[in-house]
Amino acid sequence: MFRDTLKELRASHKLSQQRLADQLGLAQSSVNQYEHGMSEPDITTLKKLADIFDTSVDYLTGHTKCKTSVSKLLTYKLTPDEIRMLDKYREVGPATQCAIEKLIDAYLQDLAGK
């Protein structure tokens, strides 16, 4: 949900509502209304938010779980094997994706400990 995503991003960037509002050229009350689900930003404000938080409008609106901005994604040069693995990852449900991510994290932690 947009309001939760906005709160999370603002907190992780250590921004007050007022500071974010200043960056957006809005009143603090507008940011407060967004975070409480009382109103939603227009497309211009969504684009500004995406730029401020270096993410995509799709992530902000809950259309994707991928925080990485499109411009960053375009710089990745995936190999055919990586594309194949990504396609397989997308075929499974969220619970399996979470399990895969935990498995990879555990593997990387194990490698770092050796």
Residue pairs with C-beta under 8 A, 6 or more apart in sequence:
1 37
1 62
2 34
2 37
2 40
2 60
2 61
2 62
3 34
3 35
3 36
3 37
5 59
5 60
5 62
6 31
6 34
6 35
6 49
6 60
7 35
9 49
9 53
9 55
9 60
10 17
10 20
10 31
10 35
13 52
13 53
15 23
17 28
17 31
17 32
17 35
18 28
18 31
20 31
20 52
21 27
21 28
21 30
21 31
23 48
23 52
24 30
24 31
24 45
24 48
24 49
24 52
26 45
30 39
30 41
33 39
34 40
34 41
41 49
43 57
46 57
46 60
46 61
47 57
49 57
49 60
50 56
50 57
50 59
50 60
50 69
53 60
54 69
54 72
55 67
55 68
55 69
56 64
56 66
56 67
56 68
56 69
56 70
57 63
58 64
58 66
59 65
59 66
59 67
66 73
78 86
89 97
89 100
92 100
